[in-house]
Amino acid sequence: MRALILATLAVSLSGCVTSLRSTPAVCDGTRSERVAHADALLTDGGPLSVATGSDLLSKLHAGCT
């Protein structure tokens, strides 16, 4: 489980580096959500992580479409 959490954390934090559609505005606009999600993954890996992940994905989707 710890490995899964760390892998998810790494992917969520590196999303702006690896995405071909990424722009500075998207990265800047999701910075607080990415930090909150990383913290939630390290804290509980459960319901809080689901909520912060949903917030992050919503913002990413809005900025990338």
PDB file of N, CA, C and O in Angstrom:
ATOM      1  N   MET A   1       0.826  -1.189   0.000  1.00  0.00           N
ATOM      2  CA  MET A   1       0.000   0.000   0.000  1.00  0.00           C
ATOM      3  C   MET A   1       0.866   1.246   0.000  1.00  0.00           C
ATOM      4  O   MET A   1       0.562   2.208  -0.706  1.00  0.00           O
ATOM      5  N   ARG A   2       1.940   1.245   0.780  1.00  0.00           N
ATOM      6  CA  ARG A   2       2.834   2.399   0.851  1.00  0.00           C
ATOM      7  C   ARG A   2       3.441   2.689  -0.528  1.00  0.00           C
ATOM      8  O   ARG A   2       3.568   3.847  -0.924  1.00  0.00           O
ATOM      9  N   ALA A   3       3.811   1.635  -1.249  1.00  0.00           N
ATOM     10  CA  ALA A   3       4.390   1.822  -2.576  1.00  0.00           C
ATOM     11  C   ALA A   3       3.382   2.464  -3.527  1.00  0.00           C
ATOM     12  O   ALA A   3       3.745   3.321  -4.332  1.00  0.00           O
ATOM     13  N   LEU A   4       2.130   2.054  -3.438  1.00  0.00           N
ATOM     14  CA  LEU A   4       1.080   2.629  -4.274  1.00  0.00           C
ATOM     15  C   LEU A   4       0.891   4.107  -3.957  1.00  0.00           C
ATOM     16  O   LEU A   4       0.763   4.927  -4.866  1.00  0.00           O
ATOM     17  N   ILE A   5       0.873   4.445  -2.686  1.00  0.00           N
ATOM     18  CA  ILE A   5       0.713   5.840  -2.281  1.00  0.00           C
ATOM     19  C   ILE A   5       1.884   6.671  -2.788  1.00  0.00           C
ATOM     20  O   ILE A   5       1.681   7.766  -3.313  1.00  0.00           O
ATOM     21  N   LEU A   6       3.094   6.172  -2.641  1.00  0.00           N
ATOM     22  CA  LEU A   6       4.266   6.918  -3.101  1.00  0.00           C
ATOM     23  C   LEU A   6       4.284   7.061  -4.625  1.00  0.00           C
ATOM     24  O   LEU A   6       4.680   8.104  -5.146  1.00  0.00           O
ATOM     25  N   ALA A   7       3.862   6.034  -5.328  1.00  0.00           N
ATOM     26  CA  ALA A   7       3.805   6.119  -6.786  1.00  0.00           C
ATOM     27  C   ALA A   7       2.769   7.145  -7.223  1.00  0.00           C
ATOM     28  O   ALA A   7       3.020   7.931  -8.136  1.00  0.00           O
ATOM     29  N   THR A   8       1.611   7.142  -6.580  1.00  0.00           N
ATOM     30  CA  THR A   8       0.571   8.109  -6.906  1.00  0.00           C
ATOM     31  C   THR A   8       1.037   9.521  -6.592  1.00  0.00           C
ATOM     32  O   THR A   8       0.772  10.454  -7.350  1.00  0.00           O
ATOM     33  N   LEU A   9       1.721   9.670  -5.492  1.00  0.00           N
ATOM     34  CA  LEU A   9       2.256  10.971  -5.113  1.00  0.00           C
ATOM     35  C   LEU A   9       3.246  11.468  -6.162  1.00  0.00           C
ATOM     36  O   LEU A   9       3.183  12.627  -6.572  1.00  0.00           O
ATOM     37  N   ALA A  10       4.141  10.618  -6.590  1.00  0.00           N
ATOM     38  CA  ALA A  10       5.130  11.015  -7.588  1.00  0.00           C
ATOM     39  C   ALA A  10       4.472  11.422  -8.900  1.00  0.00           C
ATOM     40  O   ALA A  10       4.872  12.408  -9.519  1.00  0.00           O
ATOM     41  N   VAL A  11       3.479  10.675  -9.319  1.00  0.00           N
ATOM     42  CA  VAL A  11       2.786  10.989 -10.566  1.00  0.00           C
ATOM     43  C   VAL A  11       2.021  12.299 -10.443  1.00  0.00           C
ATOM     44  O   VAL A  11       2.036  13.111 -11.368  1.00  0.00           O
ATOM     45  N   SER A  12       1.360  12.514  -9.325  1.00  0.00           N
ATOM     46  CA  SER A  12       0.575  13.738  -9.183  1.00  0.00           C
ATOM     47  C   SER A  12       1.469  14.968  -9.106  1.00  0.00           C
ATOM     48  O   SER A  12       1.083  16.038  -9.575  1.00  0.00           O
ATOM     49  N   LEU A  13       2.645  14.835  -8.527  1.00  0.00           N
ATOM     50  CA  LEU A  13       3.538  15.981  -8.422  1.00  0.00           C
ATOM     51  C   LEU A  13       4.291  16.248  -9.709  1.00  0.00           C
ATOM     52  O   LEU A  13       4.716  17.378  -9.950  1.00  0.00           O
ATOM     53  N   SER A  14       4.464  15.235 -10.540  1.00  0.00           N
ATOM     54  CA  SER A  14       5.210  15.425 -11.777  1.00  0.00           C
ATOM     55  C   SER A  14       4.303  15.656 -12.977  1.00  0.00           C
ATOM     56  O   SER A  14       4.789  15.740 -14.105  1.00  0.00           O
ATOM     57  N   GLY A  15       3.022  15.759 -12.763  1.00  0.00           N
ATOM     58  CA  GLY A  15       2.069  15.895 -13.869  1.00  0.00           C
ATOM     59  C   GLY A  15       2.364  17.059 -14.787  1.00  0.00           C
ATOM     60  O   GLY A  15       2.154  16.952 -15.995  1.00  0.00           O
ATOM     61  N   CYS A  16       2.838  18.151 -14.261  1.00  0.00           N
ATOM     62  CA  CYS A  16       3.118  19.313 -15.097  1.00  0.00           C
ATOM     63  C   CYS A  16       4.377  19.125 -15.918  1.00  0.00           C
ATOM     64  O   CYS A  16       4.545  19.793 -16.938  1.00  0.00           O
ATOM     65  N   VAL A  17       5.249  18.254 -15.512  1.00  0.00           N
ATOM     66  CA  VAL A  17       6.482  18.037 -16.245  1.00  0.00           C
ATOM     67  C   VAL A  17       6.258  17.085 -17.409  1.00  0.00           C
ATOM     68  O   VAL A  17       6.861  17.254 -18.470  1.00  0.00           O
ATOM     69  N   THR A  18       5.399  16.084 -17.227  1.00  0.00           N
ATOM     70  CA  THR A  18       5.274  15.030 -18.219  1.00  0.00           C
ATOM     71  C   THR A  18       4.154  15.247 -19.228  1.00  0.00           C
ATOM     72  O   THR A  18       4.134  14.589 -20.268  1.00  0.00           O
ATOM     73  N   SER A  19       3.249  16.129 -18.954  1.00  0.00           N
ATOM     74  CA  SER A  19       2.104  16.316 -19.837  1.00  0.00           C
ATOM     75  C   SER A  19       2.469  17.160 -21.042  1.00  0.00           C
ATOM     76  O   SER A  19       3.060  18.231 -20.900  1.00  0.00           O
ATOM     77  N   LEU A  20       2.119  16.683 -22.223  1.00  0.00           N
ATOM     78  CA  LEU A  20       2.376  17.444 -23.439  1.00  0.00           C
ATOM     79  C   LEU A  20       1.454  18.643 -23.561  1.00  0.00           C
ATOM     80  O   LEU A  20       1.783  19.611 -24.246  1.00  0.00           O
ATOM     81  N   ARG A  21       0.308  18.590 -22.908  1.00  0.00           N
ATOM     82  CA  ARG A  21      -0.667  19.673 -23.001  1.00  0.00           C
ATOM     83  C   ARG A  21      -0.537  20.663 -21.850  1.00  0.00           C
ATOM     84  O   ARG A  21      -1.340  21.587 -21.722  1.00  0.00           O
ATOM     85  N   SER A  22       0.457  20.470 -21.031  1.00  0.00           N
ATOM     86  CA  SER A  22       0.617  21.295 -19.846  1.00  0.00           C
ATOM     87  C   SER A  22       1.076  22.703 -20.199  1.00  0.00           C
ATOM     88  O   SER A  22       1.865  22.906 -21.123  1.00  0.00           O
ATOM     89  N   THR A  23       0.579  23.644 -19.463  1.00  0.00           N
ATOM     90  CA  THR A  23       1.010  25.027 -19.602  1.00  0.00           C
ATOM     91  C   THR A  23       1.309  25.564 -18.220  1.00  0.00           C
ATOM     92  O   THR A  23       0.833  25.011 -17.229  1.00  0.00           O
ATOM     93  N   PRO A  24       2.086  26.629 -18.130  1.00  0.00           N
ATOM     94  CA  PRO A  24       2.359  27.207 -16.809  1.00  0.00           C
ATOM     95  C   PRO A  24       1.076  27.583 -16.065  1.00  0.00           C
ATOM     96  O   PRO A  24       1.018  27.463 -14.841  1.00  0.00           O
ATOM     97  N   ALA A  25       0.060  28.032 -16.781  1.00  0.00           N
ATOM     98  CA  ALA A  25      -1.194  28.418 -16.120  1.00  0.00           C
ATOM     99  C   ALA A  25      -1.858  27.218 -15.453  1.00  0.00           C
ATOM    100  O   ALA A  25      -2.378  27.337 -14.344  1.00  0.00           O
ATOM    101  N   VAL A  26      -1.845  26.070 -16.116  1.00  0.00           N
ATOM    102  CA  VAL A  26      -2.441  24.869 -15.533  1.00  0.00           C
ATOM    103  C   VAL A  26      -1.636  24.448 -14.309  1.00  0.00           C
ATOM    104  O   VAL A  26      -2.203  24.108 -13.270  1.00  0.00           O
ATOM    105  N   CYS A  27      -0.324  24.473 -14.436  1.00  0.00           N
ATOM    106  CA  CYS A  27       0.516  24.078 -13.303  1.00  0.00           C
ATOM    107  C   CYS A  27       0.346  25.040 -12.136  1.00  0.00           C
ATOM    108  O   CYS A  27       0.217  24.610 -10.990  1.00  0.00           O
ATOM    109  N   ASP A  28       0.345  26.320 -12.417  1.00  0.00           N
ATOM    110  CA  ASP A  28       0.160  27.308 -11.353  1.00  0.00           C
ATOM    111  C   ASP A  28      -1.238  27.214 -10.752  1.00  0.00           C
ATOM    112  O   ASP A  28      -1.413  27.360  -9.543  1.00  0.00           O
ATOM    113  N   GLY A  29      -2.217  26.974 -11.593  1.00  0.00           N
ATOM    114  CA  GLY A  29      -3.605  26.918 -11.131  1.00  0.00           C
ATOM    115  C   GLY A  29      -3.940  25.693 -10.312  1.00  0.00           C
ATOM    116  O   GLY A  29      -4.948  25.684  -9.605  1.00  0.00           O
ATOM    117  N   THR A  30      -3.118  24.655 -10.387  1.00  0.00           N
ATOM    118  CA  THR A  30      -3.386  23.432  -9.622  1.00  0.00           C
ATOM    119  C   THR A  30      -2.365  23.198  -8.517  1.00  0.00           C
ATOM    120  O   THR A  30      -2.391  22.161  -7.854  1.00  0.00           O
ATOM    121  N   ARG A  31      -1.478  24.142  -8.318  1.00  0.00           N
ATOM    122  CA  ARG A  31      -0.402  23.954  -7.332  1.00  0.00           C
ATOM    123  C   ARG A  31      -0.958  23.615  -5.934  1.00  0.00           C
ATOM    124  O   ARG A  31      -0.514  22.648  -5.316  1.00  0.00           O
ATOM    125  N   SER A  32      -1.905  24.387  -5.443  1.00  0.00           N
ATOM    126  CA  SER A  32      -2.416  24.126  -4.088  1.00  0.00           C
ATOM    127  C   SER A  32      -3.150  22.790  -4.018  1.00  0.00           C
ATOM    128  O   SER A  32      -3.074  22.095  -3.005  1.00  0.00           O
ATOM    129  N   GLU A  33      -3.867  22.421  -5.099  1.00  0.00           N
ATOM    130  CA  GLU A  33      -4.561  21.130  -5.113  1.00  0.00           C
ATOM    131  C   GLU A  33      -3.568  19.970  -5.143  1.00  0.00           C
ATOM    132  O   GLU A  33      -3.798  18.942  -4.507  1.00  0.00           O
ATOM    133  N   ARG A  34      -2.467  20.128  -5.875  1.00  0.00           N
ATOM    134  CA  ARG A  34      -1.453  19.065  -5.915  1.00  0.00           C
ATOM    135  C   ARG A  34      -0.799  18.879  -4.556  1.00  0.00           C
ATOM    136  O   ARG A  34      -0.552  17.750  -4.132  1.00  0.00           O
ATOM    137  N   VAL A  35      -0.520  19.975  -3.875  1.00  0.00           N
ATOM    138  CA  VAL A  35       0.076  19.890  -2.537  1.00  0.00           C
ATOM    139  C   VAL A  35      -0.916  19.262  -1.556  1.00  0.00           C
ATOM    140  O   VAL A  35      -0.546  18.398  -0.761  1.00  0.00           O
ATOM    141  N   ALA A  36      -2.171  19.699  -1.616  1.00  0.00           N
ATOM    142  CA  ALA A  36      -3.192  19.146  -0.718  1.00  0.00           C
ATOM    143  C   ALA A  36      -3.370  17.647  -0.957  1.00  0.00           C
ATOM    144  O   ALA A  36      -3.533  16.882  -0.006  1.00  0.00           O
ATOM    145  N   HIS A  37      -3.341  17.232  -2.210  1.00  0.00           N
ATOM    146  CA  HIS A  37      -3.522  15.814  -2.523  1.00  0.00           C
ATOM    147  C   HIS A  37      -2.324  15.001  -2.041  1.00  0.00           C
ATOM    148  O   HIS A  37      -2.492  13.914  -1.488  1.00  0.00           O
ATOM    149  N   ALA A  38      -1.136  15.515  -2.244  1.00  0.00           N
ATOM    150  CA  ALA A  38       0.060  14.816  -1.764  1.00  0.00           C
ATOM    151  C   ALA A  38       0.009  14.665  -0.245  1.00  0.00           C
ATOM    152  O   ALA A  38       0.313  13.595   0.283  1.00  0.00           O
ATOM    153  N   ASP A  39      -0.369  15.719   0.451  1.00  0.00           N
ATOM    154  CA  ASP A  39      -0.495  15.653   1.909  1.00  0.00           C
ATOM    155  C   ASP A  39      -1.540  14.629   2.325  1.00  0.00           C
ATOM    156  O   ASP A  39      -1.328  13.861   3.264  1.00  0.00           O
ATOM    157  N   ALA A  40      -2.667  14.620   1.626  1.00  0.00           N
ATOM    158  CA  ALA A  40      -3.740  13.675   1.961  1.00  0.00           C
ATOM    159  C   ALA A  40      -3.296  12.235   1.734  1.00  0.00           C
ATOM    160  O   ALA A  40      -3.611  11.357   2.537  1.00  0.00           O
ATOM    161  N   LEU A  41      -2.570  11.985   0.654  1.00  0.00           N
ATOM    162  CA  LEU A  41      -2.084  10.634   0.393  1.00  0.00           C
ATOM    163  C   LEU A  41      -1.148  10.161   1.503  1.00  0.00           C
ATOM    164  O   LEU A  41      -1.197   9.004   1.921  1.00  0.00           O
ATOM    165  N   LEU A  42      -0.308  11.058   1.965  1.00  0.00           N
ATOM    166  CA  LEU A  42       0.613  10.685   3.036  1.00  0.00           C
ATOM    167  C   LEU A  42      -0.092  10.564   4.377  1.00  0.00           C
ATOM    168  O   LEU A  42       0.323   9.784   5.234  1.00  0.00           O
ATOM    169  N   THR A  43      -1.163  11.339   4.563  1.00  0.00           N
ATOM    170  CA  THR A  43      -1.873  11.343   5.837  1.00  0.00           C
ATOM    171  C   THR A  43      -2.790  10.148   6.000  1.00  0.00           C
ATOM    172  O   THR A  43      -2.719   9.439   7.004  1.00  0.00           O
ATOM    173  N   ASP A  44      -3.669   9.915   5.000  1.00  0.00           N
ATOM    174  CA  ASP A  44      -4.650   8.848   5.206  1.00  0.00           C
ATOM    175  C   ASP A  44      -4.742   7.827   4.086  1.00  0.00           C
ATOM    176  O   ASP A  44      -5.069   6.669   4.349  1.00  0.00           O
ATOM    177  N   GLY A  45      -4.468   8.208   2.858  1.00  0.00           N
ATOM    178  CA  GLY A  45      -4.601   7.267   1.756  1.00  0.00           C
ATOM    179  C   GLY A  45      -6.014   6.742   1.603  1.00  0.00           C
ATOM    180  O   GLY A  45      -6.220   5.681   1.013  1.00  0.00           O
ATOM    181  N   GLY A  46      -6.987   7.464   2.122  1.00  0.00           N
ATOM    182  CA  GLY A  46      -8.378   7.012   2.092  1.00  0.00           C
ATOM    183  C   GLY A  46      -9.329   8.113   1.673  1.00  0.00           C
ATOM    184  O   GLY A  46      -9.124   8.739   0.633  1.00  0.00           O
ATOM    185  N   PRO A  47     -10.372   8.366   2.464  1.00  0.00           N
ATOM    186  CA  PRO A  47     -11.425   9.306   2.078  1.00  0.00           C
ATOM    187  C   PRO A  47     -10.927  10.722   1.780  1.00  0.00           C
ATOM    188  O   PRO A  47     -11.389  11.357   0.832  1.00  0.00           O
ATOM    189  N   LEU A  48      -9.995  11.210   2.580  1.00  0.00           N
ATOM    190  CA  LEU A  48      -9.457  12.543   2.323  1.00  0.00           C
ATOM    191  C   LEU A  48      -8.720  12.576   0.991  1.00  0.00           C
ATOM    192  O   LEU A  48      -8.810  13.556   0.251  1.00  0.00           O
ATOM    193  N   SER A  49      -8.000  11.518   0.690  1.00  0.00           N
ATOM    194  CA  SER A  49      -7.275  11.423  -0.577  1.00  0.00           C
ATOM    195  C   SER A  49      -8.235  11.380  -1.764  1.00  0.00           C
ATOM    196  O   SER A  49      -7.954  11.960  -2.813  1.00  0.00           O
ATOM    197  N   VAL A  50      -9.344  10.708  -1.602  1.00  0.00           N
ATOM    198  CA  VAL A  50     -10.348  10.649  -2.666  1.00  0.00           C
ATOM    199  C   VAL A  50     -10.898  12.046  -2.939  1.00  0.00           C
ATOM    200  O   VAL A  50     -11.060  12.439  -4.094  1.00  0.00           O
ATOM    201  N   ALA A  51     -11.182  12.790  -1.882  1.00  0.00           N
ATOM    202  CA  ALA A  51     -11.729  14.134  -2.042  1.00  0.00           C
ATOM    203  C   ALA A  51     -10.725  15.078  -2.686  1.00  0.00           C
ATOM    204  O   ALA A  51     -11.074  15.827  -3.599  1.00  0.00           O
ATOM    205  N   THR A  52      -9.477  15.050  -2.216  1.00  0.00           N
ATOM    206  CA  THR A  52      -8.480  15.954  -2.787  1.00  0.00           C
ATOM    207  C   THR A  52      -8.121  15.545  -4.213  1.00  0.00           C
ATOM    208  O   THR A  52      -7.838  16.397  -5.055  1.00  0.00           O
ATOM    209  N   GLY A  53      -8.133  14.256  -4.478  1.00  0.00           N
ATOM    210  CA  GLY A  53      -7.872  13.780  -5.841  1.00  0.00           C
ATOM    211  C   GLY A  53      -8.956  14.230  -6.801  1.00  0.00           C
ATOM    212  O   GLY A  53      -8.674  14.605  -7.939  1.00  0.00           O
ATOM    213  N   SER A  54     -10.189  14.191  -6.342  1.00  0.00           N
ATOM    214  CA  SER A  54     -11.308  14.648  -7.160  1.00  0.00           C
ATOM    215  C   SER A  54     -11.186  16.135  -7.469  1.00  0.00           C
ATOM    216  O   SER A  54     -11.419  16.563  -8.600  1.00  0.00           O
ATOM    217  N   ASP A  55     -10.819  16.926  -6.452  1.00  0.00           N
ATOM    218  CA  ASP A  55     -10.621  18.365  -6.671  1.00  0.00           C
ATOM    219  C   ASP A  55      -9.519  18.609  -7.691  1.00  0.00           C
ATOM    220  O   ASP A  55      -9.669  19.434  -8.592  1.00  0.00           O
ATOM    221  N   LEU A  56      -8.420  17.895  -7.545  1.00  0.00           N
ATOM    222  CA  LEU A  56      -7.288  18.058  -8.457  1.00  0.00           C
ATOM    223  C   LEU A  56      -7.668  17.675  -9.883  1.00  0.00           C
ATOM    224  O   LEU A  56      -7.377  18.412 -10.824  1.00  0.00           O
ATOM    225  N   LEU A  57      -8.314  16.529 -10.043  1.00  0.00           N
ATOM    226  CA  LEU A  57      -8.710  16.093 -11.379  1.00  0.00           C
ATOM    227  C   LEU A  57      -9.704  17.047 -12.033  1.00  0.00           C
ATOM    228  O   LEU A  57      -9.641  17.277 -13.240  1.00  0.00           O
ATOM    229  N   SER A  58     -10.610  17.596 -11.254  1.00  0.00           N
ATOM    230  CA  SER A  58     -11.573  18.564 -11.801  1.00  0.00           C
ATOM    231  C   SER A  58     -10.867  19.795 -12.356  1.00  0.00           C
ATOM    232  O   SER A  58     -11.196  20.274 -13.441  1.00  0.00           O
ATOM    233  N   LYS A  59      -9.899  20.298 -11.606  1.00  0.00           N
ATOM    234  CA  LYS A  59      -9.151  21.465 -12.076  1.00  0.00           C
ATOM    235  C   LYS A  59      -8.295  21.130 -13.294  1.00  0.00           C
ATOM    236  O   LYS A  59      -8.222  21.917 -14.237  1.00  0.00           O
ATOM    237  N   LEU A  60      -7.656  19.982 -13.278  1.00  0.00           N
ATOM    238  CA  LEU A  60      -6.844  19.581 -14.424  1.00  0.00           C
ATOM    239  C   LEU A  60      -7.699  19.421 -15.669  1.00  0.00           C
ATOM    240  O   LEU A  60      -7.320  19.859 -16.755  1.00  0.00           O
ATOM    241  N   HIS A  61      -8.846  18.794 -15.507  1.00  0.00           N
ATOM    242  CA  HIS A  61      -9.744  18.596 -16.641  1.00  0.00           C
ATOM    243  C   HIS A  61     -10.199  19.945 -17.211  1.00  0.00           C
ATOM    244  O   HIS A  61     -10.239  20.128 -18.428  1.00  0.00           O
ATOM    245  N   ALA A  62     -10.536  20.869 -16.342  1.00  0.00           N
ATOM    246  CA  ALA A  62     -10.979  22.182 -16.786  1.00  0.00           C
ATOM    247  C   ALA A  62      -9.863  22.937 -17.519  1.00  0.00           C
ATOM    248  O   ALA A  62     -10.130  23.675 -18.468  1.00  0.00           O
ATOM    249  N   GLY A  63      -8.628  22.753 -17.082  1.00  0.00           N
ATOM    250  CA  GLY A  63      -7.530  23.472 -17.698  1.00  0.00           C
ATOM    251  C   GLY A  63      -6.949  22.813 -18.922  1.00  0.00           C
ATOM    252  O   GLY A  63      -6.209  23.448 -19.674  1.00  0.00           O
ATOM    253  N   CYS A  64      -7.265  21.556 -19.137  1.00  0.00           N
ATOM    254  CA  CYS A  64      -6.638  20.809 -20.236  1.00  0.00           C
ATOM    255  C   CYS A  64      -7.590  20.509 -21.393  1.00  0.00           C
ATOM    256  O   CYS A  64      -7.185  19.867 -22.362  1.00  0.00           O
ATOM    257  N   THR A  65      -8.817  20.949 -21.316  1.00  0.00           N
ATOM    258  CA  THR A  65      -9.745  20.639 -22.406  1.00  0.00           C
ATOM    259  C   THR A  65      -9.949  21.843 -23.299  1.00  0.00           C
ATOM    260  O   THR A  65     -10.700  21.770 -24.272  1.00  0.00           O
TER     261      THR A  65
END
